Amino acid sequence: MVSSKHSRELRRLALSVLQPGFVGTEAPDWVLREIGDGLASVVLFSRNIVSPDQVARLTGQLRAENPELIVAIDEEAGDVTRIESATGSTRPGNFALGTVDDTELTEEVAADLGRQLRTAGVSIDYAPSADVNSNPDNPIIGVRSFGVDAKVVSRHTAAWIRGLQSAGVAACAKHFPGHGDVAVDSHHGLPVYGADREQIAAQALPPFRAAVEAGVRAVMTGHLLVPAYDPDLPATLSPRILDGLLRQELGFEGMIVTDAIEMGAVAGRHGIGGATVRAVAAGADAVCVGGENAEEATVDLLVNSLADAVRSGNLSVERLGEAGDRVREFATWSAALSPAVNGDLGGGIGFAAARRAIRLTGAVRRALPLVVAPHVVELVPTTNLAIGKETPWGVAAPLGERLPGTTSVRVRHEDLRSGTTALESTALSPAAGRPLVVVVRDAARHAWMARALADLVRARPDAIVVEMGLPGAALPAAAQIFTHGATAASGVAAAEVLAGAR
């Protein structure tokens, strides 16, 4: 029979390796109770955030239960933003920074973000994405990557880590061993990275090696199958990848964090309890959960799964203890850091960086700047779960502030599937006698968007096209503007070009 004291100790140890999310802008009672019982970490998402000041109050409330509590956030400062999800990020994302290719600028932007997060009470940021976006059809990475070249991604990954950690917030390089060359979104299915070891070493691993050399404090696992290392288990659940490759070959000694354990790539086959046990057994130290499953019952399920696995022998108490020790070491290190000094905090540096990332092609000098208020058509794709649906993006709003009288419409795939004449009625008719600006986001990845864009440009060869995703093939438009991301800062930068920086 297991004593009640042993059960409490096992529960406390299991709680120490979880990083759960929760709902609300104040800490729920159950979260505070769990912190008192040994929960060592929580993770914040956009649903927890109204403003940086409110986040600071929230983290203060949480740390009243444990001053060394680890507070994580999934903030890439690009298309994936939580701290600015209500308005869009005031900083450009990774692809824009990689396009500029100024590592000092990347370090400055990351340090600026780090100061904001540290002031809000955040101790670790699930960023940067160290993935090399070598597959243009990748549905989950795209502009979250610094680029398509491993050398570019490596130097900017290191710069971003240096900048963020200089402000007292730990970076977490993701998604190991590299999520850039897949064609499946791991939120829904299991991606396969089919390259051989030599290709992986040249293509995917260099940014993670650079991250380790830069002193990154954490690495996040990717939910993808890499048969060259393990034909049976995805990276998050694979000892060969987490221990053999990341620990032994790359020499990483910090905290290994899983990607959200409820994602379909791992939970679909093993359930979130089974995936959690397998991840910790494989070498993960902390389990991120709660992006979608953010209830007390989920934490109870995972605690019970870990405890039951120890009792059954499927998970050694030594491995669970080792994971808990790494989490505590991280927490002690983070709590001992000096508070950050307030800096720009989302002001000039982000917008300056977004301006530097703008690229123009076509008859720019003849078409710009606009002297008449245009009609703006924004073709809107369905975004993935990492980006979310609520974050504003586009060019129409900031352009309207600079050119009063600007009109706009948003067109989605379902508008065209319904059999309506959406393009004619909402795009071409209102634009009669006025400039037409067409805004797209990853048009090359969405067949319907590419067709709609081609139809609009065919009808209006003088149309000005703004691409806010990955650049595709050049179009015979009057002018094309590439922002290399869809953040608020990128939208402002494009509007300034269109309006002549009025």
N, C-alpha and C positions, 0 to 999 in steps of 0.2 A: 504494500500500500504506500502511495506517495503522500508524505506529510503535507499539511496545509502550508507550513513554512516553506517547504521546497517548491510547492505550487506557486506561492507568491513570488518567490525569487525567480522562478522560470518565467512567470508572466512579466515581471519587471525587465528581465533580460530581453524577452521578445518585444516588448514595447520600445526598448531602446534602439532597435534597428528600423523602426517604421518612420516614414515621413508622410503623414496623412494630411489631406486637405480637409476643409470644412466649409460650411455655407454661412455667410453673414459677415458683416463689417465689424462685429464685436465677437469676442471669443465665446462660443457656446459653453455651457456648464460642463458638458461631457468632456470637452477638450481640456479644460482646466483640471478636472478630476484626473484625467489620464496623465497629464503632466506631473501631477502630484504622485502618481503611481509609477512613474518611470519613463513616460514618453519623452524622448530627447529631442524631437524635431517636429516641425510642422511645415507645410508648404502653402504659399499664398497664390491665388489665381485672381483674375479680374473681378470675380464675384465678391471678393473680399476688399475691394479697393474703391474708394471714392476720391481720395486725394492723398498726397504724401503725408500731410499732417494727421489725417485719420489713420493711416497705416502706422505712423509712429505711436499713436495712442493705443492701437491694437497690439502692436508688438510689446509695448510697455505693459499692457494688461497680461499678456502671455508670460512675459519674463518675470512678472511678480510671483509666479509659481516656481520659476527656476531661472535664475539670472544667466545661466549658461545655455538656455534653450537655443537650439539651432532653428533659425527662421529662413526658409528657402523661398525663392521665387523663380518663376519661369519667364525671365525678362531678357529678350534678345536685343531690345532697343531698335528693332526693325519692324518688319511686318508682324512678327510675333511680339506683342507688347502687353504687359499686364498693368504696369504702373501708370500707363497712359492709354489704356484701352478705350476710355470714353472719348478721347479726342484724336487718337493716332499719335504715333511717336514723333517727338520733336528732334529725333536723331535719324540719320539714314541707317539702313540695315547693312548687313555684311557684304552683300554683292556690290552695293554702291561704294563701300570703303575699299573693296578689292579692286574695283574699277579705277578709282583714284590712285591706288597703289602707293600711298604715302603712309608708312608704318607709324611715323610720329603722329599723324592725324588720327589714325586708328587708336593709338594708345591714348591720345587726348580725349577722344569721344568716349572710350571705355572708362577712363578715369572720371570723367564728368558723370557718367551713369553711376559709377561706384559711389561717388560722393552722395548722390541723391538717394541711393538705396541704403547706404550706411546711415545716413541721417534719419531715414524711415525705420531703421532698426532691423534691416535685412542682413543676414550673415553669409549666405551663399546664394549665388545666382546660377541657375541651370543654363549656362552659356559660357563660351560661344559654341556655335555649331562649327565643328572642325571637319565637317564632311566636305569632300571634293565633289562638286555637282557634275560628275562626268557623264551622266545620262540625262540628256535634255528633256526626256519624258518623265523624269522623276516626279511623282505627284506630291511629295512631302517636303523636299528640301528646297530646290529652286534658289530664289534670291536670299534664302537663309544662309547660303554658303558664301564664302568670300570669292569663289570663282571655280573655274574648271581646270585650273592648273595647280598641281600639288605644291609647287614651290610658292606660288602666290598665297595659297591658303595657309601654308605652313608659317610664313613670316607674319601674316596678319593674325593668325591664331595666337602666336606668341605675343605679339604686340597688344592684342586685346586683353590677354591674361595679365600681362604686366600692368596695363592701365587700370583694370578693374581691381586687382589685388593691391595696387598702390594706395587705394582708397579704403582698404580694410574690409573688402568684401571678397570672399573666395570665389574663384571661377570654377566652372565644372565643364570641361571639354566633352562634347557629345557628337555623334552617337557611336561609340566604339563598337567594332573596329572601322566604321565608316559606312554611312547610309546613302552615299551619293550616287551609287551605280545600281539602283534598284528601280523597279517599275510598279511596286505595290506599296500602298500606304499601310504601315504596320498598325495603325489604329484598327484596321479592318481585317487584314490578312497577314500572312507570313511572307515577307520579301526574301528573295534569294540573291545573294551576291556570288555569282558563279566563277569569279576569276580564280586563277591559280595563285599559289603563294608568292611567286615572283611578281606577278601583276599587282597583288595586294600590297606588297612591300613598296612598290614604286608609286602606286596610285593613291591608296587610302591611308596607309600608316604614317607617312611623313608628317602630317599635321599633328598627330598624336605624339609622335616623338618630339616634335617641337614644343608641344604643350608640356610634356614632362620636363624637358630641359628648361622651360621657362618657369618651372616651379608650380604648376597648377596643383591646387589642393584637392580637387575631386575630378573624377571621370565618370560620365554617364554611359551606361551600356545601351546598345542598340538591339531592338527586337528583330533581328534578321538572321537567316541561316547562311552560314559561310562554310560550304562543304569542304573547302580546302583545309580547314582546321577542324571542323566537326560536322559530319554529314547528317547528324541526327538531332542535335539540339541547337536552338538559336543562341546567339552570343550571350544574352542575359542569363541563360541557364546552363552555359557550357564551362566546365572547369578548364578545358583545354584553351579556351579563349581568355577567360578572366584571369586564371592563375598562370597558365602556361605562356600565353602571349603577352597580356598586359603586365602582369607582375614580374614574371621571370625574364622574358625577352626585352620588354621596354623598360623594365626597372621601376615601374610606378609603385610608390609606397603610400600614397594617400588614400582617401576614402572613395570606394567604388559605390556609385548610386545607380539604381536601375531606372530606366525609363518607366513611365506609368505602368504599373503591373497589371492593370485591368484592360490594357489594350489587347485587341483581338489576336495579335500575333502570338502571344503567350497564354493569355487567359482562355482563348477560344479552345485550346486543346487541354490545358491543365487546370482551368479554373483559377481564380485569383489566389486562393489558398495554396493550391498545388504549385502554381508558378512562384509564389513567394518563397516557399520552402526550397524549391529547386534553385532559385536564384541565390539565396543565402548559402546553401550547400555548395554552389559552384564557386563562390568567392565574393559575392556582393556583400557590402557592409550595411547599406541602407536601402530600403525599399520605398520608392515613391508611389503613393496611391492617393486617389481622391480627386483626380481631375473630373471623373464621372461618378465614382462611388465615394461619396463624401459623408457617410453616416457613421455614427458610433458603432452600428452593427457590423460595418466592414472592418473596423479596427478590431473588434472582438473576434471576428472570424479569422483574421490573420494572426492574431495573438494565439488563438486556440490551435490554428494549423501549425504554427511553429512549435508550440509546446507539445502537441501530440506527436510531431515528427521527432522531437528529441526523445520522448518516451518510447516511441516505436523503434528507434535506432536509425531512422531515415535521415536524421540530421544530428550531427554530434554536438554535444553541449560545448565542446572546445571551439568548434567553428562558429557557433552562435556567440560565444563569449569573445572570440577574436573580433568578430564584426562589431559587437558592442564596444569593445575597447577602442577600435578605430574611430567610432562615432564620438566617444567621450574625449579622445585625444583632439579631435577636430573641434569639439565644443569648447574645450579648455583653451586651445590656441585662439579661437575666434573671440571668446569673451575677454581675453587679455589684451586685445588690440586697442590702441588709442582711438577715440572717436575721430571720424573724418572731419576735415575743415570744409565748411560750405564753399562751394565753388560756383561755377556757372549754372549748374543745376537745370540743364535743359534749355539754356538760352542760346547765345550766339554760335557756339561751336558746332552744334548739331545742324543748324540751318546753313552755316558756312560749308560744312562738309557735304551736305546735300547739293548745294550749288556746284561744288567742284565735281560732282558725279554726273552732271548733265552732259549728254552728248547729242549733237545735232547732225542731221544729214538732209540732203535734198535742197530745194530752193529756199533756203532759210532767209537770205537777205531780201528776196522779193516779197516773202510772205509775212515777215515779222519786223517790227512789232505790230500787233493788231491795233488799228485805230478806230475800229467799230466794234461794239459789243457783239460777241459771237453767240452761236448756239452750240452747246456742248452735248455730245452724245457719249455716255459712258457705258461700255459693254461690260456687264458684271458677271464674273464667273462664280461658281460655287467654291467657296474656300474650304480648305481642309480643317480638321479639328484643332491642329496646332495654332493656326492663325485665329480661328473663331469667326463668328458672323457679325459681331457687334462693333468691331473697330472701324471707325470712319476712314475712307480713303477717297482719292480722286482729285480732280483739278477744278471742277466747276465752282466749288465754294470759294477757294482762295482767288480764283480768277474773277468771280463776281465782285469781290471786294475791291479789285483793281480796275475793273471795267464795268461800272454799273449798267444794268440793262441786259447783262449776260443771262441767257436762258439755258436750261439744261433738262435732260431726261436720262433716266437709267433704263437700259434694256437688258433683260435676262433671257436665258435660253428658252424658258417656258413661254415668254412673250412671243417668240418666233414659232415655237412648236404649236401654239394654239391656232395657227392659221390666220392670225391677224396680219395686217399690213403695217406692222409696228415700225419698220424702218422708214417707209414712205410717210406715214402719218406723224411720227414723232421726231424723225431726224431730218428728212429732206424738206418737208413743207415749212416747218418753223425756221429753217435756215435759208429760205429763199431771200436772195439779196443780201445775205449776211455771211460772214465767215463761218465755216463749219470746223469744229474741233472734235475729233474722235479719240476717246481715251479707252485704251485696252489694258488688259493685265494678263500676260502670258498668252497672247493670241496664238502663238505657234502650238501651244499645248491643247487648245480647245478648238475643235474643228468648226463648231457652229460660229464661234467668234471670228475665226479666220475668214469664213464665208461672208459673214455680215460686214466685216471690215472691207473685204474686197468689193462687195456690192456698193458700199458707201463711197469708196474711193473711185470706183468706176463711174458712179453717177456724179460725183463731185471731185474731179481731179485736183481741184485746188484745196481739198481738205487737208487740215493739219492733224497729224496723228501723234498721239502721246502714248508711248508704251511704258507701262509702270511695272512690268515684270521682266522676265528674261528677254533680251532682244532677239527678234526673229529675222527673217529675210527682209531686205529693203523693199519698200513699196514705192510705186510711182506717185507719191504724194508730193504736194507742194513743199512740205517740210515735215520732218520727223524728229521728235524729241524723245530721248531715252533717259529715264530717271534711274533705272536699275533698282527699283523698289517702290512700294506703294505707301510709304509712311506719310504722315502729315507734312514733315519737312520736305519730302520729295515733291509732294503736291504743290507746296508753296514755291519751291525752286522752279518747277515747270511753269507755274502761273506767272512768275516774274519774267521768264523768258518770253512768254506769249504776250505779255502786256508791256514789255520793255522796261521791267523793274520800276514801274510807277510807284 
